[in-house]
Amino acid sequence: MTKYKIITVAGTRPEVIKLVPLIWEFDKENFNFVFIWSGQHYDYEMSRIFFEELGLPEPDYNLDVRSGTHAEQTAKIMVKLEKVLKDIGRSIIAAEGDTNTVLASALVCAKTGNLFAHVEAGLRSYDRSMPEEINRIVAGAIASIHFAPTVRAALNLLYEGIPPYKIFITGNTIVDVVLKYKNIALSRGRKFLKELGLREKEYALVTVHRAENVDNRVRLREILDALSSISKDVPLIFPIHPRTKKRVEEFGLKDYLKDLIVAKPLGYFEFLGLLTNSLFVITDSGGVQEECLTLHIPCITVRYNTERPETIDVGINFLTGPEKDRIIKTVHYIIKKNDEIRRRVANIPNPLGDGKAGERISDILIKISEEGWRDYVSDFRDVDEPTYKLISGSKFEGLTVSEFHEKFKGVFITLIYDNGIPRIPYSDTIIRKSYLLRIWGAKNLLSNILENLNL
């Protein structure tokens, strides 16, 4: 089989943070890879400082696309990345998350016959008004290799028809980063707090940058009005995103910031240190929700939905939307129950992973790079079009999923329902009588199997 070169592509600071565990592992294994920077974020504070803090190498290629509309950024990245791929040859592109850089990388792979590996695959907010949701869905539809951070994310992919053999549950790489740098961040955060005259748990941290919040004057005013009110009881540190700062000025909302501690964008260690020492966090960032869960910091998310439902499930994250009254009410609850919330989360395993996601992902990529990758090729010339069926597991009790696939060639179990609860069809999962199996294959082939089994 053809061997592949591995390319990591990033263009924003969240992508850099979450891809760095892969780079650590490649370096540890002395594995030669190519690092491409798209330049989607180009402000020094928003990107370059993260290269320095995380010890990242200089990119082998800088596409330098800079700002623009979603279409402009995506198109520029596609054109420039395609040219780079012609020089590099057959490759696996690994990209993380839901940015225009990820979307462009996936599309270029689809058009050039290269493999796309999606890190943090399967996250869904089920809100298609978010550009990030569209990017996630398209990238997921194209990817050959899906690195799902959680079981929930893997199930989302299975529901969308992604074959189980393409999905690997690895944990989230943000856990790797947070655990590695927690102590350094604590020190940096305390130093910054000393400069501000604040102490641990005497303040809350705020980040607001999403387009649906900051580009909407009514929503942004509601959020800032809530922050202004909260700041009378709890000091709020607000490292303001350039986009948010621009909109505040355009909408004439600067007065709402006068009682907040407004700071320029911070380096990752400083930011993580402030988060670690905070009483709670108010945010609209997906990554910050994950960091709060990993560090057991109560989080208020000023959105109507989240693609990180695990943070809600464990009780560390609270969705409020952008409405002032609900934000303030939730702040009062978190202040009152702060210790109880932290204790509850500290006593359960982190659903986002154990800090070894980068190791798992790099091991899989290196293996595929060296041994090749074979997609299942559907051949329905003589057996009719494909379809899905739900069948009882009673006739297959005792077989493993892999034994089922071996016995019924061309038919695949894509999902298992155990008393209505979806389960992942791992190859060694033993089929039980009570299971409902969702199977996929050619219509005539399925009909023949079911008829012979009297199903």
C-alpha positions in Angstrom: 0.0 0.0 0.0 1.0 3.6 -0.6 2.7 5.3 2.3 1.6 8.8 3.4 3.4 11.8 4.7 1.7 13.5 7.6 0.8 17.1 7.5 -0.6 19.1 10.5 -2.5 22.3 9.5 -3.6 25.0 11.9 -4.5 28.7 11.5 -5.9 29.9 14.8 -4.7 29.8 18.4 -7.3 27.2 19.6 -6.1 24.9 16.8 -2.4 25.4 17.8 -3.2 24.6 21.4 -5.0 21.4 20.6 -2.6 20.2 17.9 0.5 20.6 20.0 0.2 17.2 21.8 0.5 15.5 18.4 3.6 17.5 17.6 5.1 16.5 21.0 4.5 12.9 20.2 5.9 13.2 16.6 9.0 14.8 18.1 9.3 12.1 20.7 9.2 9.4 18.1 11.6 11.4 15.8 8.8 11.2 13.2 9.2 13.6 10.3 6.0 15.6 9.6 5.1 18.8 7.9 3.6 21.7 9.8 1.5 24.3 7.8 0.2 27.5 9.2 -2.7 29.1 7.3 -2.4 32.5 9.0 -6.2 32.7 9.7 -5.2 34.5 12.9 -2.2 36.7 12.3 -2.2 39.2 15.2 0.9 38.4 17.4 -1.1 38.2 20.6 -3.6 35.9 18.9 -1.1 33.4 17.6 2.6 34.0 17.6 2.9 34.2 21.4 1.4 30.7 21.5 4.1 29.3 19.3 6.7 30.6 21.7 5.0 29.5 24.9 4.2 26.0 23.6 7.6 25.5 22.1 6.2 25.0 18.6 8.6 24.8 15.6 8.4 27.4 12.9 5.9 26.3 10.2 7.3 24.6 7.1 4.8 26.6 5.1 2.9 29.8 6.0 -0.1 30.4 3.7 -0.6 33.9 5.2 -4.2 34.2 4.2 -5.1 36.8 6.9 -8.6 38.2 7.4 -11.6 38.2 5.0 -15.1 36.8 4.6 -15.6 33.1 5.3 -15.7 32.4 1.6 -12.5 34.5 0.9 -10.5 32.8 3.7 -11.6 29.3 2.8 -10.9 29.9 -0.9 -7.4 31.4 -0.3 -6.5 28.5 2.0 -7.7 25.9 -0.6 -5.8 27.5 -3.5 -2.5 27.8 -1.5 -2.8 24.5 0.2 -3.4 22.6 -3.0 -0.2 24.1 -4.4 1.8 22.9 -1.3 0.3 19.4 -1.6 1.6 19.1 -5.2 5.1 19.6 -3.8 4.7 17.3 -0.9 2.9 14.4 -2.5 0.5 11.8 -1.1 -0.4 12.9 2.4 -2.6 12.7 5.4 -3.7 16.1 6.5 -4.6 16.3 10.2 -6.5 19.4 11.3 -8.4 20.1 14.5 -11.8 21.6 15.2 -14.2 23.7 13.1 -12.5 26.7 11.6 -12.3 27.8 7.9 -8.8 26.3 7.9 -10.3 22.9 8.8 -13.0 23.2 6.2 -10.5 24.2 3.5 -8.1 21.4 4.4 -10.9 18.8 4.2 -12.1 20.1 0.8 -8.6 20.1 -0.6 -8.1 16.5 0.5 -11.4 15.5 -1.2 -10.3 17.2 -4.5 -6.7 15.9 -4.5 -7.1 12.3 -3.4 -5.4 12.8 -0.1 -6.6 11.6 3.3 -8.2 14.0 5.8 -7.9 13.2 9.5 -10.3 15.2 11.6 -9.1 15.8 15.2 -12.0 16.6 17.6 -14.5 15.0 15.2 -18.2 14.5 15.9 -19.0 17.6 17.9 -22.4 18.9 17.1 -24.4 21.9 18.5 -27.3 21.2 16.1 -27.4 24.9 15.4 -26.7 25.4 11.7 -26.8 29.2 12.0 -23.2 28.8 13.4 -20.5 28.8 10.7 -18.5 26.4 12.9 -21.3 23.9 12.8 -21.4 23.8 9.0 -17.6 23.5 9.0 -17.8 20.5 11.4 -20.5 18.8 9.4 -18.7 19.2 6.0 -15.3 18.2 7.5 -17.0 15.1 9.0 -18.6 14.1 5.7 -15.2 14.3 4.0 -12.9 12.8 6.6 -11.4 9.3 6.1 -10.2 9.2 9.7 -12.2 10.6 12.6 -10.6 11.2 16.0 -13.7 11.6 18.3 -12.9 13.0 21.7 -15.8 11.4 23.5 -18.3 8.5 23.2 -21.0 11.1 22.5 -19.1 12.6 19.6 -18.5 9.1 18.2 -22.2 8.3 18.4 -23.0 11.5 16.5 -20.8 10.3 13.7 -22.4 6.9 13.7 -25.9 8.5 13.5 -24.7 10.4 10.4 -23.6 7.2 8.7 -19.9 7.2 9.3 -18.6 3.6 9.3 -17.3 2.5 12.8 -13.9 1.4 11.4 -13.2 5.1 10.5 -13.8 6.3 14.1 -11.3 6.3 16.9 -12.3 7.6 20.4 -9.1 9.2 21.7 -10.1 11.8 24.3 -9.6 15.6 23.8 -6.1 16.9 23.4 -7.0 20.0 25.4 -6.8 17.8 28.5 -3.2 16.8 27.6 -2.2 20.5 27.4 -4.0 21.6 30.5 -2.5 18.8 32.7 1.0 19.4 31.4 1.0 23.2 31.9 -1.3 23.5 34.9 1.5 24.3 37.4 3.2 26.8 35.1 -0.1 28.5 34.4 -0.9 28.7 38.1 2.4 30.6 38.7 1.8 32.9 35.8 -1.7 33.6 36.9 -0.8 34.4 40.5 1.9 36.8 39.2 -0.7 38.6 37.0 -3.2 38.7 39.9 -0.6 40.3 42.2 -0.2 43.1 39.7 -4.0 43.6 39.7 -4.2 43.5 43.5 -6.5 40.4 43.4 -6.4 37.0 45.1 -7.5 33.5 44.2 -11.3 33.1 43.8 -11.8 36.8 44.4 -12.7 37.4 40.7 -14.3 35.9 37.6 -12.8 35.6 34.1 -14.8 36.6 31.0 -14.3 35.8 27.3 -16.8 36.8 24.6 -15.9 36.6 20.9 -18.4 34.5 18.9 -20.0 36.3 15.9 -23.5 35.5 16.9 -22.9 37.4 20.1 -20.6 40.2 19.3 -21.9 41.0 15.8 -25.4 41.4 17.2 -25.8 44.7 18.9 -28.8 43.6 21.0 -27.1 40.4 22.3 -23.8 42.1 22.9 -25.5 44.9 24.9 -27.4 42.4 27.0 -24.2 40.5 27.8 -22.2 43.6 28.6 -25.1 45.0 30.7 -25.0 41.8 32.7 -21.3 42.0 33.1 -21.5 45.6 34.3 -24.1 44.6 37.0 -22.1 41.5 38.1 -18.9 43.5 38.4 -20.4 45.5 41.3 -20.2 42.2 43.4 -17.3 40.3 41.8 -14.3 41.8 39.9 -14.4 40.7 36.3 -11.2 40.3 34.2 -12.0 40.6 30.5 -9.2 39.9 28.0 -11.0 41.4 25.1 -10.8 39.9 21.7 -10.0 42.3 18.8 -13.3 41.5 17.1 -15.3 42.2 20.3 -13.4 45.4 21.0 -14.2 46.6 17.5 -17.9 45.9 17.8 -18.1 47.5 21.3 -16.7 50.7 19.7 -18.9 50.5 16.6 -22.1 50.0 18.7 -21.3 52.7 21.2 -21.2 50.3 24.2 -17.9 51.4 25.8 -19.6 52.6 28.9 -20.5 49.1 29.9 -16.8 48.3 30.2 -15.9 51.0 32.7 -16.3 48.8 35.8 -14.6 45.8 34.2 -10.8 45.0 34.3 -10.3 45.0 30.5 -7.0 43.5 29.3 -5.5 42.8 25.9 -5.5 39.2 24.7 -3.2 37.1 26.9 -0.7 34.4 26.3 -1.9 30.9 27.0 -0.1 30.4 30.3 -1.4 33.7 31.7 -5.0 33.0 30.5 -5.0 29.4 31.8 -3.5 30.7 35.1 -6.3 33.2 35.5 -8.9 30.6 34.6 -7.4 28.2 37.2 -7.5 30.7 40.0 -11.0 32.2 39.1 -14.2 31.8 41.1 -16.1 31.1 37.9 -15.9 31.9 34.2 -18.3 33.6 31.8 -17.7 32.6 28.1 -19.0 31.8 24.7 -15.9 29.7 23.8 -16.1 26.0 23.2 -12.5 25.4 24.3 -12.9 27.4 27.5 -15.8 25.1 28.5 -13.5 22.1 28.2 -10.7 23.8 30.2 -13.2 24.6 32.9 -14.4 21.0 33.1 -10.8 19.8 33.3 -9.9 22.2 36.1 -13.3 22.0 37.9 -14.1 25.7 37.4 -17.8 26.6 37.3 -18.6 28.0 33.8 -21.5 30.1 32.4 -21.8 29.8 28.7 -23.7 32.8 27.1 -25.1 30.7 24.2 -28.3 28.8 23.5 -26.5 25.5 22.8 -23.1 23.8 23.1 -21.2 21.2 21.1 -19.7 20.1 24.4 -22.7 18.6 26.2 -20.5 16.5 28.5 -19.7 19.8 30.3 -23.4 20.2 31.0 -24.0 16.6 31.9 -21.4 16.7 34.8 -22.8 20.0 36.2 -19.9 22.3 35.7 -21.3 24.3 32.8 -24.5 26.3 32.7 -26.1 27.5 29.4 -27.8 30.9 29.9 -28.0 32.4 26.4 -27.1 36.1 26.2 -30.0 37.4 28.3 -29.0 39.7 31.2 -31.4 38.4 33.8 -30.6 34.7 33.3 -26.9 35.4 33.4 -27.1 37.3 36.7 -29.4 34.7 38.2 -27.0 31.9 37.3 -24.0 33.9 38.7 -25.8 34.1 42.0 -26.4 30.4 42.0 -22.8 29.5 41.2 -21.4 31.9 43.9 -23.7 30.2 46.5 -22.9 26.6 45.3 -19.4 27.1 44.2 -17.6 24.6 46.5 -20.4 22.0 46.0 -20.1 22.2 42.2 -16.3 21.8 42.3 -16.4 18.8 44.7 -19.0 17.0 42.6 -17.0 17.3 39.4 -13.7 16.5 41.2 -15.1 13.1 42.2 -15.8 11.8 38.7 -13.6 10.8 35.8 -13.2 13.6 33.2 -15.4 12.6 30.2 -13.1 14.5 27.9 -10.2 12.1 28.5 -7.1 11.2 30.6 -4.4 13.4 29.0 -3.2 10.8 26.5 -5.2 11.9 23.4 -2.1 13.1 21.6 -0.3 9.8 22.1 -3.3 7.8 20.8 -3.8 10.0 17.7 -0.1 10.1 16.8 0.2 6.3 17.1 -2.7 5.8 14.8 -1.5 8.4 12.2 2.0 6.9 12.2 0.7 3.4 11.7 -1.5 4.5 8.8 1.4 6.5 7.3 3.6 3.5 7.4 1.1 0.7 6.6 -1.4 2.5 4.3 -5.2 2.9 4.5 -7.8 1.0 2.7 -11.3 2.5 2.5 -14.2 0.0 2.0 -15.3 0.3 -1.6 -19.0 -0.2 -2.2 -19.9 -2.4 -5.1 -23.6 -2.5 -5.7 -23.6 -3.5 -9.4 -25.4 -6.8 -8.9 -27.0 -6.4 -5.6 -29.1 -3.2 -5.8 -28.8 0.1 -3.9 -27.7 0.4 -0.2 -30.1 0.7 2.7 -30.3 0.6 6.5 -32.4 -1.9 8.5 -33.1 -2.4 12.2 -33.0 -6.1 13.2 -33.2 -8.0 16.5 -30.0 -9.4 18.0 -31.7 -12.6 19.0 -30.6 -14.6 16.0 -27.0 -13.4 16.5 -26.6 -13.8 20.3 -23.0 -14.7 21.3 -21.4 -13.4 18.1 -19.0 -10.5 18.3 -19.5 -7.6 15.9 -16.4 -8.7 13.9 -17.7 -12.3 13.7 -21.0 -10.9 12.4 -19.2 -9.0 9.7 -17.2 -12.0 8.7 -20.3 -14.2 8.6 -22.3 -11.8 6.5 -20.0 -10.3 4.0 -20.9 -6.8 2.8 -23.2 -6.1 5.7 -22.1 -3.8 8.5 -23.5 -3.1 12.0 -23.4 0.7 12.2 -25.1 1.1 15.6 -26.4 -1.0 18.5 -29.4 -0.1 20.7 -29.4 -1.5 24.2 -32.8 -1.0 25.7 -33.1 2.2 23.6 -29.6 3.5 24.5 -27.2 3.7 21.6 -24.0 1.8 21.9 -20.9 1.8 19.7 -20.4 -1.4 17.7 -16.8 -2.2 18.7 -15.3 -5.2 16.9 -15.2 -7.2 20.1 -18.7 -6.3 21.3 -20.7 -9.5 22.0 -24.2 -9.3 20.5 -27.0 -9.9 23.1 -30.5 -11.1 22.5 -31.9 -7.8 23.8 -30.0 -5.7 21.3 -31.4 -3.9 18.3 -28.9 -3.8 15.5 -28.8 -1.1 12.8 -27.2 -2.7 9.8 -26.2 -1.4 6.4 -25.7 -3.0 3.1 -27.1 -3.7 -0.3 -30.9 -3.9 -0.3 -31.1 -7.4 -2.0 -28.3 -8.8 0.2 -30.1 -7.6 3.3 -33.4 -9.1 2.1 -31.8 -12.5 1.4 -30.1 -12.6 4.8 -33.3 -11.6 6.7 -35.4 -14.0 4.7 -33.1 -16.9 5.4 -33.1 -16.1 9.2 -36.9 -15.6 9.2 -36.5 -12.0 10.3 
